[in-house]
Amino acid sequence: MSKPACPMCEMTDVMEHPAKWECLTCGHEWERAAEADAPEGPRVVKDAHGSVLHDGDSVILIKDLPLRGSSGVLKGGSKSKPIRLVEGDHEISCKIDGVAVGLKACFVRKA
């Protein structure tokens, strides 16, 4: 296994300890277990009711959501076009009422 780069300064000269890594450049220490916590299988995204979501599903908003950077609101009960699952903080990319939005799965239910 190769040594990881430091998450703070991104230098590759790190010292290996039994339970942690230590950067020799900036002195930052981090857990080795965090490196081993990689997902083992495909990512599973569940809606507010626990149903598994897939690409191409349609979802319905369970509450009103304000649009960031606008005075508009997406009304609860609005149905989306087919969704696409993406990586990141907002798991769902879709269009609702002609507006492209990124949504968290906890605010939708499967249609």
Phi and psi restraints in degrees (range 20) as a CNS / XPLOR table:
assign (resid 1 and name C) (resid 2 and name N)
       (resid 2 and name CA) (resid 2 and name C) 1.0 -80.9 20.0 2
assign (resid 2 and name N) (resid 2 and name CA)
       (resid 2 and name C) (resid 3 and name N) 1.0 157.1 20.0 2
assign (resid 2 and name C) (resid 3 and name N)
       (resid 3 and name CA) (resid 3 and name C) 1.0 -77.3 20.0 2
assign (resid 3 and name N) (resid 3 and name CA)
       (resid 3 and name C) (resid 4 and name N) 1.0 140.3 20.0 2
assign (resid 3 and name C) (resid 4 and name N)
       (resid 4 and name CA) (resid 4 and name C) 1.0 -78.9 20.0 2
assign (resid 4 and name N) (resid 4 and name CA)
       (resid 4 and name C) (resid 5 and name N) 1.0 165.1 20.0 2
assign (resid 4 and name C) (resid 5 and name N)
       (resid 5 and name CA) (resid 5 and name C) 1.0 -83.7 20.0 2
assign (resid 5 and name N) (resid 5 and name CA)
       (resid 5 and name C) (resid 6 and name N) 1.0 151.5 20.0 2
assign (resid 5 and name C) (resid 6 and name N)
       (resid 6 and name CA) (resid 6 and name C) 1.0 -65.8 20.0 2
assign (resid 6 and name N) (resid 6 and name CA)
       (resid 6 and name C) (resid 7 and name N) 1.0 131.4 20.0 2
assign (resid 6 and name C) (resid 7 and name N)
       (resid 7 and name CA) (resid 7 and name C) 1.0 -69.8 20.0 2
assign (resid 7 and name N) (resid 7 and name CA)
       (resid 7 and name C) (resid 8 and name N) 1.0 -18.4 20.0 2
assign (resid 7 and name C) (resid 8 and name N)
       (resid 8 and name CA) (resid 8 and name C) 1.0 -87.7 20.0 2
assign (resid 8 and name N) (resid 8 and name CA)
       (resid 8 and name C) (resid 9 and name N) 1.0 -54.2 20.0 2
assign (resid 8 and name C) (resid 9 and name N)
       (resid 9 and name CA) (resid 9 and name C) 1.0 -108.5 20.0 2
assign (resid 9 and name N) (resid 9 and name CA)
       (resid 9 and name C) (resid 10 and name N) 1.0 -6.8 20.0 2
assign (resid 9 and name C) (resid 10 and name N)
       (resid 10 and name CA) (resid 10 and name C) 1.0 63.6 20.0 2
assign (resid 10 and name N) (resid 10 and name CA)
       (resid 10 and name C) (resid 11 and name N) 1.0 21.7 20.0 2
assign (resid 10 and name C) (resid 11 and name N)
       (resid 11 and name CA) (resid 11 and name C) 1.0 -82.9 20.0 2
assign (resid 11 and name N) (resid 11 and name CA)
       (resid 11 and name C) (resid 12 and name N) 1.0 155.2 20.0 2
assign (resid 11 and name C) (resid 12 and name N)
       (resid 12 and name CA) (resid 12 and name C) 1.0 -102.5 20.0 2
assign (resid 12 and name N) (resid 12 and name CA)
       (resid 12 and name C) (resid 13 and name N) 1.0 0.5 20.0 2
assign (resid 12 and name C) (resid 13 and name N)
       (resid 13 and name CA) (resid 13 and name C) 1.0 -88.4 20.0 2
assign (resid 13 and name N) (resid 13 and name CA)
       (resid 13 and name C) (resid 14 and name N) 1.0 93.6 20.0 2
assign (resid 13 and name C) (resid 14 and name N)
       (resid 14 and name CA) (resid 14 and name C) 1.0 -121.1 20.0 2
assign (resid 14 and name N) (resid 14 and name CA)
       (resid 14 and name C) (resid 15 and name N) 1.0 151.6 20.0 2
assign (resid 14 and name C) (resid 15 and name N)
       (resid 15 and name CA) (resid 15 and name C) 1.0 -104.3 20.0 2
assign (resid 15 and name N) (resid 15 and name CA)
       (resid 15 and name C) (resid 16 and name N) 1.0 137.3 20.0 2
assign (resid 15 and name C) (resid 16 and name N)
       (resid 16 and name CA) (resid 16 and name C) 1.0 -96.2 20.0 2
assign (resid 16 and name N) (resid 16 and name CA)
       (resid 16 and name C) (resid 17 and name N) 1.0 123.6 20.0 2
assign (resid 16 and name C) (resid 17 and name N)
       (resid 17 and name CA) (resid 17 and name C) 1.0 -113.2 20.0 2
assign (resid 17 and name N) (resid 17 and name CA)
       (resid 17 and name C) (resid 18 and name N) 1.0 165.4 20.0 2
assign (resid 17 and name C) (resid 18 and name N)
       (resid 18 and name CA) (resid 18 and name C) 1.0 -58.3 20.0 2
assign (resid 18 and name N) (resid 18 and name CA)
       (resid 18 and name C) (resid 19 and name N) 1.0 -38.1 20.0 2
assign (resid 18 and name C) (resid 19 and name N)
       (resid 19 and name CA) (resid 19 and name C) 1.0 -117.0 20.0 2
assign (resid 19 and name N) (resid 19 and name CA)
       (resid 19 and name C) (resid 20 and name N) 1.0 0.0 20.0 2
assign (resid 19 and name C) (resid 20 and name N)
       (resid 20 and name CA) (resid 20 and name C) 1.0 -153.6 20.0 2
assign (resid 20 and name N) (resid 20 and name CA)
       (resid 20 and name C) (resid 21 and name N) 1.0 168.1 20.0 2
assign (resid 20 and name C) (resid 21 and name N)
       (resid 21 and name CA) (resid 21 and name C) 1.0 -109.9 20.0 2
assign (resid 21 and name N) (resid 21 and name CA)
       (resid 21 and name C) (resid 22 and name N) 1.0 148.7 20.0 2
assign (resid 21 and name C) (resid 22 and name N)
       (resid 22 and name CA) (resid 22 and name C) 1.0 -134.0 20.0 2
assign (resid 22 and name N) (resid 22 and name CA)
       (resid 22 and name C) (resid 23 and name N) 1.0 127.9 20.0 2
assign (resid 22 and name C) (resid 23 and name N)
       (resid 23 and name CA) (resid 23 and name C) 1.0 -80.0 20.0 2
assign (resid 23 and name N) (resid 23 and name CA)
       (resid 23 and name C) (resid 24 and name N) 1.0 128.3 20.0 2
assign (resid 23 and name C) (resid 24 and name N)
       (resid 24 and name CA) (resid 24 and name C) 1.0 -78.4 20.0 2
assign (resid 24 and name N) (resid 24 and name CA)
       (resid 24 and name C) (resid 25 and name N) 1.0 -18.7 20.0 2
assign (resid 24 and name C) (resid 25 and name N)
       (resid 25 and name CA) (resid 25 and name C) 1.0 -81.9 20.0 2
assign (resid 25 and name N) (resid 25 and name CA)
       (resid 25 and name C) (resid 26 and name N) 1.0 -53.6 20.0 2
assign (resid 25 and name C) (resid 26 and name N)
       (resid 26 and name CA) (resid 26 and name C) 1.0 -109.0 20.0 2
assign (resid 26 and name N) (resid 26 and name CA)
       (resid 26 and name C) (resid 27 and name N) 1.0 -10.6 20.0 2
assign (resid 26 and name C) (resid 27 and name N)
       (resid 27 and name CA) (resid 27 and name C) 1.0 85.3 20.0 2
assign (resid 27 and name N) (resid 27 and name CA)
       (resid 27 and name C) (resid 28 and name N) 1.0 3.7 20.0 2
assign (resid 27 and name C) (resid 28 and name N)
       (resid 28 and name CA) (resid 28 and name C) 1.0 -67.5 20.0 2
assign (resid 28 and name N) (resid 28 and name CA)
       (resid 28 and name C) (resid 29 and name N) 1.0 138.5 20.0 2
assign (resid 28 and name C) (resid 29 and name N)
       (resid 29 and name CA) (resid 29 and name C) 1.0 -119.0 20.0 2
assign (resid 29 and name N) (resid 29 and name CA)
       (resid 29 and name C) (resid 30 and name N) 1.0 140.6 20.0 2
assign (resid 29 and name C) (resid 30 and name N)
       (resid 30 and name CA) (resid 30 and name C) 1.0 -145.3 20.0 2
assign (resid 30 and name N) (resid 30 and name CA)
       (resid 30 and name C) (resid 31 and name N) 1.0 157.6 20.0 2
assign (resid 30 and name C) (resid 31 and name N)
       (resid 31 and name CA) (resid 31 and name C) 1.0 -70.3 20.0 2
assign (resid 31 and name N) (resid 31 and name CA)
       (resid 31 and name C) (resid 32 and name N) 1.0 142.2 20.0 2
assign (resid 31 and name C) (resid 32 and name N)
       (resid 32 and name CA) (resid 32 and name C) 1.0 -74.1 20.0 2
assign (resid 32 and name N) (resid 32 and name CA)
       (resid 32 and name C) (resid 33 and name N) 1.0 -29.3 20.0 2
assign (resid 32 and name C) (resid 33 and name N)
       (resid 33 and name CA) (resid 33 and name C) 1.0 -63.9 20.0 2
assign (resid 33 and name N) (resid 33 and name CA)
       (resid 33 and name C) (resid 34 and name N) 1.0 -28.8 20.0 2
assign (resid 33 and name C) (resid 34 and name N)
       (resid 34 and name CA) (resid 34 and name C) 1.0 -64.8 20.0 2
assign (resid 34 and name N) (resid 34 and name CA)
       (resid 34 and name C) (resid 35 and name N) 1.0 -30.3 20.0 2
assign (resid 34 and name C) (resid 35 and name N)
       (resid 35 and name CA) (resid 35 and name C) 1.0 -71.8 20.0 2
assign (resid 35 and name N) (resid 35 and name CA)
       (resid 35 and name C) (resid 36 and name N) 1.0 -31.2 20.0 2
assign (resid 35 and name C) (resid 36 and name N)
       (resid 36 and name CA) (resid 36 and name C) 1.0 -87.2 20.0 2
assign (resid 36 and name N) (resid 36 and name CA)
       (resid 36 and name C) (resid 37 and name N) 1.0 -3.5 20.0 2
assign (resid 36 and name C) (resid 37 and name N)
       (resid 37 and name CA) (resid 37 and name C) 1.0 -87.6 20.0 2
assign (resid 37 and name N) (resid 37 and name CA)
       (resid 37 and name C) (resid 38 and name N) 1.0 36.5 20.0 2
assign (resid 37 and name C) (resid 38 and name N)
       (resid 38 and name CA) (resid 38 and name C) 1.0 -73.9 20.0 2
assign (resid 38 and name N) (resid 38 and name CA)
       (resid 38 and name C) (resid 39 and name N) 1.0 145.1 20.0 2
assign (resid 38 and name C) (resid 39 and name N)
       (resid 39 and name CA) (resid 39 and name C) 1.0 -63.6 20.0 2
assign (resid 39 and name N) (resid 39 and name CA)
       (resid 39 and name C) (resid 40 and name N) 1.0 141.0 20.0 2
assign (resid 39 and name C) (resid 40 and name N)
       (resid 40 and name CA) (resid 40 and name C) 1.0 -92.0 20.0 2
assign (resid 40 and name N) (resid 40 and name CA)
       (resid 40 and name C) (resid 41 and name N) 1.0 -25.3 20.0 2
assign (resid 40 and name C) (resid 41 and name N)
       (resid 41 and name CA) (resid 41 and name C) 1.0 -133.0 20.0 2
assign (resid 41 and name N) (resid 41 and name CA)
       (resid 41 and name C) (resid 42 and name N) 1.0 -168.0 20.0 2
assign (resid 41 and name C) (resid 42 and name N)
       (resid 42 and name CA) (resid 42 and name C) 1.0 -66.0 20.0 2
assign (resid 42 and name N) (resid 42 and name CA)
       (resid 42 and name C) (resid 43 and name N) 1.0 150.1 20.0 2
assign (resid 42 and name C) (resid 43 and name N)
       (resid 43 and name CA) (resid 43 and name C) 1.0 -71.9 20.0 2
assign (resid 43 and name N) (resid 43 and name CA)
       (resid 43 and name C) (resid 44 and name N) 1.0 136.9 20.0 2
assign (resid 43 and name C) (resid 44 and name N)
       (resid 44 and name CA) (resid 44 and name C) 1.0 -113.5 20.0 2
assign (resid 44 and name N) (resid 44 and name CA)
       (resid 44 and name C) (resid 45 and name N) 1.0 123.8 20.0 2
assign (resid 44 and name C) (resid 45 and name N)
       (resid 45 and name CA) (resid 45 and name C) 1.0 -112.3 20.0 2
assign (resid 45 and name N) (resid 45 and name CA)
       (resid 45 and name C) (resid 46 and name N) 1.0 126.3 20.0 2
assign (resid 45 and name C) (resid 46 and name N)
       (resid 46 and name CA) (resid 46 and name C) 1.0 -116.0 20.0 2
assign (resid 46 and name N) (resid 46 and name CA)
       (resid 46 and name C) (resid 47 and name N) 1.0 146.5 20.0 2
assign (resid 46 and name C) (resid 47 and name N)
       (resid 47 and name CA) (resid 47 and name C) 1.0 -81.1 20.0 2
assign (resid 47 and name N) (resid 47 and name CA)
       (resid 47 and name C) (resid 48 and name N) 1.0 -172.0 20.0 2
assign (resid 47 and name C) (resid 48 and name N)
       (resid 48 and name CA) (resid 48 and name C) 1.0 -64.3 20.0 2
assign (resid 48 and name N) (resid 48 and name CA)
       (resid 48 and name C) (resid 49 and name N) 1.0 -23.5 20.0 2
assign (resid 48 and name C) (resid 49 and name N)
       (resid 49 and name CA) (resid 49 and name C) 1.0 -102.0 20.0 2
assign (resid 49 and name N) (resid 49 and name CA)
       (resid 49 and name C) (resid 50 and name N) 1.0 4.5 20.0 2
assign (resid 49 and name C) (resid 50 and name N)
       (resid 50 and name CA) (resid 50 and name C) 1.0 91.8 20.0 2
assign (resid 50 and name N) (resid 50 and name CA)
       (resid 50 and name C) (resid 51 and name N) 1.0 4.2 20.0 2
assign (resid 50 and name C) (resid 51 and name N)
       (resid 51 and name CA) (resid 51 and name C) 1.0 -77.3 20.0 2
assign (resid 51 and name N) (resid 51 and name CA)
       (resid 51 and name C) (resid 52 and name N) 1.0 139.3 20.0 2
assign (resid 51 and name C) (resid 52 and name N)
       (resid 52 and name CA) (resid 52 and name C) 1.0 -76.8 20.0 2
assign (resid 52 and name N) (resid 52 and name CA)
       (resid 52 and name C) (resid 53 and name N) 1.0 132.3 20.0 2
assign (resid 52 and name C) (resid 53 and name N)
       (resid 53 and name CA) (resid 53 and name C) 1.0 -100.6 20.0 2
assign (resid 53 and name N) (resid 53 and name CA)
       (resid 53 and name C) (resid 54 and name N) 1.0 145.5 20.0 2
assign (resid 53 and name C) (resid 54 and name N)
       (resid 54 and name CA) (resid 54 and name C) 1.0 -129.9 20.0 2
assign (resid 54 and name N) (resid 54 and name CA)
       (resid 54 and name C) (resid 55 and name N) 1.0 162.8 20.0 2
assign (resid 54 and name C) (resid 55 and name N)
       (resid 55 and name CA) (resid 55 and name C) 1.0 -58.8 20.0 2
assign (resid 55 and name N) (resid 55 and name CA)
       (resid 55 and name C) (resid 56 and name N) 1.0 137.1 20.0 2
assign (resid 55 and name C) (resid 56 and name N)
       (resid 56 and name CA) (resid 56 and name C) 1.0 93.9 20.0 2
assign (resid 56 and name N) (resid 56 and name CA)
       (resid 56 and name C) (resid 57 and name N) 1.0 -11.6 20.0 2
assign (resid 56 and name C) (resid 57 and name N)
       (resid 57 and name CA) (resid 57 and name C) 1.0 -69.3 20.0 2
assign (resid 57 and name N) (resid 57 and name CA)
       (resid 57 and name C) (resid 58 and name N) 1.0 156.4 20.0 2
assign (resid 57 and name C) (resid 58 and name N)
       (resid 58 and name CA) (resid 58 and name C) 1.0 -104.8 20.0 2
assign (resid 58 and name N) (resid 58 and name CA)
       (resid 58 and name C) (resid 59 and name N) 1.0 145.2 20.0 2
assign (resid 58 and name C) (resid 59 and name N)
       (resid 59 and name CA) (resid 59 and name C) 1.0 -128.2 20.0 2
assign (resid 59 and name N) (resid 59 and name CA)
       (resid 59 and name C) (resid 60 and name N) 1.0 160.7 20.0 2
assign (resid 59 and name C) (resid 60 and name N)
       (resid 60 and name CA) (resid 60 and name C) 1.0 -123.0 20.0 2
assign (resid 60 and name N) (resid 60 and name CA)
       (resid 60 and name C) (resid 61 and name N) 1.0 134.5 20.0 2
assign (resid 60 and name C) (resid 61 and name N)
       (resid 61 and name CA) (resid 61 and name C) 1.0 -68.4 20.0 2
assign (resid 61 and name N) (resid 61 and name CA)
       (resid 61 and name C) (resid 62 and name N) 1.0 139.3 20.0 2
assign (resid 61 and name C) (resid 62 and name N)
       (resid 62 and name CA) (resid 62 and name C) 1.0 -97.4 20.0 2
assign (resid 62 and name N) (resid 62 and name CA)
       (resid 62 and name C) (resid 63 and name N) 1.0 -8.1 20.0 2
assign (resid 62 and name C) (resid 63 and name N)
       (resid 63 and name CA) (resid 63 and name C) 1.0 -155.3 20.0 2
assign (resid 63 and name N) (resid 63 and name CA)
       (resid 63 and name C) (resid 64 and name N) 1.0 164.1 20.0 2
assign (resid 63 and name C) (resid 64 and name N)
       (resid 64 and name CA) (resid 64 and name C) 1.0 -67.1 20.0 2
assign (resid 64 and name N) (resid 64 and name CA)
       (resid 64 and name C) (resid 65 and name N) 1.0 135.8 20.0 2
assign (resid 64 and name C) (resid 65 and name N)
       (resid 65 and name CA) (resid 65 and name C) 1.0 -126.3 20.0 2
assign (resid 65 and name N) (resid 65 and name CA)
       (resid 65 and name C) (resid 66 and name N) 1.0 125.9 20.0 2
assign (resid 65 and name C) (resid 66 and name N)
       (resid 66 and name CA) (resid 66 and name C) 1.0 -73.2 20.0 2
assign (resid 66 and name N) (resid 66 and name CA)
       (resid 66 and name C) (resid 67 and name N) 1.0 144.5 20.0 2
assign (resid 66 and name C) (resid 67 and name N)
       (resid 67 and name CA) (resid 67 and name C) 1.0 -86.7 20.0 2
assign (resid 67 and name N) (resid 67 and name CA)
       (resid 67 and name C) (resid 68 and name N) 1.0 124.4 20.0 2
assign (resid 67 and name C) (resid 68 and name N)
       (resid 68 and name CA) (resid 68 and name C) 1.0 -69.3 20.0 2
assign (resid 68 and name N) (resid 68 and name CA)
       (resid 68 and name C) (resid 69 and name N) 1.0 134.7 20.0 2
assign (resid 68 and name C) (resid 69 and name N)
       (resid 69 and name CA) (resid 69 and name C) 1.0 82.2 20.0 2
assign (resid 69 and name N) (resid 69 and name CA)
       (resid 69 and name C) (resid 70 and name N) 1.0 11.3 20.0 2
assign (resid 69 and name C) (resid 70 and name N)
       (resid 70 and name CA) (resid 70 and name C) 1.0 -150.1 20.0 2
assign (resid 70 and name N) (resid 70 and name CA)
       (resid 70 and name C) (resid 71 and name N) 1.0 164.1 20.0 2
assign (resid 70 and name C) (resid 71 and name N)
       (resid 71 and name CA) (resid 71 and name C) 1.0 -92.6 20.0 2
assign (resid 71 and name N) (resid 71 and name CA)
       (resid 71 and name C) (resid 72 and name N) 1.0 2.1 20.0 2
assign (resid 71 and name C) (resid 72 and name N)
       (resid 72 and name CA) (resid 72 and name C) 1.0 -77.8 20.0 2
assign (resid 72 and name N) (resid 72 and name CA)
       (resid 72 and name C) (resid 73 and name N) 1.0 163.9 20.0 2
assign (resid 72 and name C) (resid 73 and name N)
       (resid 73 and name CA) (resid 73 and name C) 1.0 -135.4 20.0 2
assign (resid 73 and name N) (resid 73 and name CA)
       (resid 73 and name C) (resid 74 and name N) 1.0 137.9 20.0 2
assign (resid 73 and name C) (resid 74 and name N)
       (resid 74 and name CA) (resid 74 and name C) 1.0 -89.3 20.0 2
assign (resid 74 and name N) (resid 74 and name CA)
       (resid 74 and name C) (resid 75 and name N) 1.0 120.5 20.0 2
assign (resid 74 and name C) (resid 75 and name N)
       (resid 75 and name CA) (resid 75 and name C) 1.0 -76.6 20.0 2
assign (resid 75 and name N) (resid 75 and name CA)
       (resid 75 and name C) (resid 76 and name N) 1.0 142.3 20.0 2
assign (resid 75 and name C) (resid 76 and name N)
       (resid 76 and name CA) (resid 76 and name C) 1.0 -61.2 20.0 2
assign (resid 76 and name N) (resid 76 and name CA)
       (resid 76 and name C) (resid 77 and name N) 1.0 140.8 20.0 2
assign (resid 76 and name C) (resid 77 and name N)
       (resid 77 and name CA) (resid 77 and name C) 1.0 94.1 20.0 2
assign (resid 77 and name N) (resid 77 and name CA)
       (resid 77 and name C) (resid 78 and name N) 1.0 -6.7 20.0 2
assign (resid 77 and name C) (resid 78 and name N)
       (resid 78 and name CA) (resid 78 and name C) 1.0 -72.1 20.0 2
assign (resid 78 and name N) (resid 78 and name CA)
       (resid 78 and name C) (resid 79 and name N) 1.0 135.5 20.0 2
assign (resid 78 and name C) (resid 79 and name N)
       (resid 79 and name CA) (resid 79 and name C) 1.0 -97.2 20.0 2
assign (resid 79 and name N) (resid 79 and name CA)
       (resid 79 and name C) (resid 80 and name N) 1.0 142.3 20.0 2
assign (resid 79 and name C) (resid 80 and name N)
       (resid 80 and name CA) (resid 80 and name C) 1.0 -95.3 20.0 2
assign (resid 80 and name N) (resid 80 and name CA)
       (resid 80 and name C) (resid 81 and name N) 1.0 164.0 20.0 2
assign (resid 80 and name C) (resid 81 and name N)
       (resid 81 and name CA) (resid 81 and name C) 1.0 -72.6 20.0 2
assign (resid 81 and name N) (resid 81 and name CA)
       (resid 81 and name C) (resid 82 and name N) 1.0 174.9 20.0 2
assign (resid 81 and name C) (resid 82 and name N)
       (resid 82 and name CA) (resid 82 and name C) 1.0 -54.4 20.0 2
assign (resid 82 and name N) (resid 82 and name CA)
       (resid 82 and name C) (resid 83 and name N) 1.0 137.3 20.0 2
assign (resid 82 and name C) (resid 83 and name N)
       (resid 83 and name CA) (resid 83 and name C) 1.0 -90.4 20.0 2
assign (resid 83 and name N) (resid 83 and name CA)
       (resid 83 and name C) (resid 84 and name N) 1.0 165.9 20.0 2
assign (resid 83 and name C) (resid 84 and name N)
       (resid 84 and name CA) (resid 84 and name C) 1.0 -131.6 20.0 2
assign (resid 84 and name N) (resid 84 and name CA)
       (resid 84 and name C) (resid 85 and name N) 1.0 129.5 20.0 2
assign (resid 84 and name C) (resid 85 and name N)
       (resid 85 and name CA) (resid 85 and name C) 1.0 -84.5 20.0 2
assign (resid 85 and name N) (resid 85 and name CA)
       (resid 85 and name C) (resid 86 and name N) 1.0 132.4 20.0 2
assign (resid 85 and name C) (resid 86 and name N)
       (resid 86 and name CA) (resid 86 and name C) 1.0 -129.5 20.0 2
assign (resid 86 and name N) (resid 86 and name CA)
       (resid 86 and name C) (resid 87 and name N) 1.0 162.7 20.0 2
assign (resid 86 and name C) (resid 87 and name N)
       (resid 87 and name CA) (resid 87 and name C) 1.0 -81.7 20.0 2
assign (resid 87 and name N) (resid 87 and name CA)
       (resid 87 and name C) (resid 88 and name N) 1.0 153.7 20.0 2
assign (resid 87 and name C) (resid 88 and name N)
       (resid 88 and name CA) (resid 88 and name C) 1.0 120.6 20.0 2
assign (resid 88 and name N) (resid 88 and name CA)
       (resid 88 and name C) (resid 89 and name N) 1.0 -169.3 20.0 2
assign (resid 88 and name C) (resid 89 and name N)
       (resid 89 and name CA) (resid 89 and name C) 1.0 -66.8 20.0 2
assign (resid 89 and name N) (resid 89 and name CA)
       (resid 89 and name C) (resid 90 and name N) 1.0 -40.0 20.0 2
assign (resid 89 and name C) (resid 90 and name N)
       (resid 90 and name CA) (resid 90 and name C) 1.0 -101.7 20.0 2
assign (resid 90 and name N) (resid 90 and name CA)
       (resid 90 and name C) (resid 91 and name N) 1.0 114.3 20.0 2
assign (resid 90 and name C) (resid 91 and name N)
       (resid 91 and name CA) (resid 91 and name C) 1.0 -78.3 20.0 2
assign (resid 91 and name N) (resid 91 and name CA)
       (resid 91 and name C) (resid 92 and name N) 1.0 -19.1 20.0 2
assign (resid 91 and name C) (resid 92 and name N)
       (resid 92 and name CA) (resid 92 and name C) 1.0 -119.1 20.0 2
assign (resid 92 and name N) (resid 92 and name CA)
       (resid 92 and name C) (resid 93 and name N) 1.0 134.1 20.0 2
assign (resid 92 and name C) (resid 93 and name N)
       (resid 93 and name CA) (resid 93 and name C) 1.0 -118.6 20.0 2
assign (resid 93 and name N) (resid 93 and name CA)
       (resid 93 and name C) (resid 94 and name N) 1.0 125.8 20.0 2
assign (resid 93 and name C) (resid 94 and name N)
       (resid 94 and name CA) (resid 94 and name C) 1.0 -159.2 20.0 2
assign (resid 94 and name N) (resid 94 and name CA)
       (resid 94 and name C) (resid 95 and name N) 1.0 -179.5 20.0 2
assign (resid 94 and name C) (resid 95 and name N)
       (resid 95 and name CA) (resid 95 and name C) 1.0 -118.7 20.0 2
assign (resid 95 and name N) (resid 95 and name CA)
       (resid 95 and name C) (resid 96 and name N) 1.0 131.2 20.0 2
assign (resid 95 and name C) (resid 96 and name N)
       (resid 96 and name CA) (resid 96 and name C) 1.0 -128.9 20.0 2
assign (resid 96 and name N) (resid 96 and name CA)
       (resid 96 and name C) (resid 97 and name N) 1.0 124.7 20.0 2
assign (resid 96 and name C) (resid 97 and name N)
       (resid 97 and name CA) (resid 97 and name C) 1.0 54.1 20.0 2
assign (resid 97 and name N) (resid 97 and name CA)
       (resid 97 and name C) (resid 98 and name N) 1.0 37.1 20.0 2
assign (resid 97 and name C) (resid 98 and name N)
       (resid 98 and name CA) (resid 98 and name C) 1.0 79.0 20.0 2
assign (resid 98 and name N) (resid 98 and name CA)
       (resid 98 and name C) (resid 99 and name N) 1.0 5.7 20.0 2
assign (resid 98 and name C) (resid 99 and name N)
       (resid 99 and name CA) (resid 99 and name C) 1.0 -110.8 20.0 2
assign (resid 99 and name N) (resid 99 and name CA)
       (resid 99 and name C) (resid 100 and name N) 1.0 124.9 20.0 2
assign (resid 99 and name C) (resid 100 and name N)
       (resid 100 and name CA) (resid 100 and name C) 1.0 -76.5 20.0 2
assign (resid 100 and name N) (resid 100 and name CA)
       (resid 100 and name C) (resid 101 and name N) 1.0 125.3 20.0 2
assign (resid 100 and name C) (resid 101 and name N)
       (resid 101 and name CA) (resid 101 and name C) 1.0 -136.5 20.0 2
assign (resid 101 and name N) (resid 101 and name CA)
       (resid 101 and name C) (resid 102 and name N) 1.0 157.7 20.0 2
assign (resid 101 and name C) (resid 102 and name N)
       (resid 102 and name CA) (resid 102 and name C) 1.0 -108.6 20.0 2
assign (resid 102 and name N) (resid 102 and name CA)
       (resid 102 and name C) (resid 103 and name N) 1.0 129.0 20.0 2
assign (resid 102 and name C) (resid 103 and name N)
       (resid 103 and name CA) (resid 103 and name C) 1.0 -123.5 20.0 2
assign (resid 103 and name N) (resid 103 and name CA)
       (resid 103 and name C) (resid 104 and name N) 1.0 150.9 20.0 2
assign (resid 103 and name C) (resid 104 and name N)
       (resid 104 and name CA) (resid 104 and name C) 1.0 -85.9 20.0 2
assign (resid 104 and name N) (resid 104 and name CA)
       (resid 104 and name C) (resid 105 and name N) 1.0 143.6 20.0 2
assign (resid 104 and name C) (resid 105 and name N)
       (resid 105 and name CA) (resid 105 and name C) 1.0 -66.5 20.0 2
assign (resid 105 and name N) (resid 105 and name CA)
       (resid 105 and name C) (resid 106 and name N) 1.0 -20.1 20.0 2
assign (resid 105 and name C) (resid 106 and name N)
       (resid 106 and name CA) (resid 106 and name C) 1.0 -73.5 20.0 2
assign (resid 106 and name N) (resid 106 and name CA)
       (resid 106 and name C) (resid 107 and name N) 1.0 -8.9 20.0 2
assign (resid 106 and name C) (resid 107 and name N)
       (resid 107 and name CA) (resid 107 and name C) 1.0 -105.1 20.0 2
assign (resid 107 and name N) (resid 107 and name CA)
       (resid 107 and name C) (resid 108 and name N) 1.0 8.6 20.0 2
assign (resid 107 and name C) (resid 108 and name N)
       (resid 108 and name CA) (resid 108 and name C) 1.0 -131.2 20.0 2
assign (resid 108 and name N) (resid 108 and name CA)
       (resid 108 and name C) (resid 109 and name N) 1.0 161.7 20.0 2
assign (resid 108 and name C) (resid 109 and name N)
       (resid 109 and name CA) (resid 109 and name C) 1.0 -130.2 20.0 2
assign (resid 109 and name N) (resid 109 and name CA)
       (resid 109 and name C) (resid 110 and name N) 1.0 152.3 20.0 2
assign (resid 109 and name C) (resid 110 and name N)
       (resid 110 and name CA) (resid 110 and name C) 1.0 -68.3 20.0 2
assign (resid 110 and name N) (resid 110 and name CA)
       (resid 110 and name C) (resid 111 and name N) 1.0 135.8 20.0 2
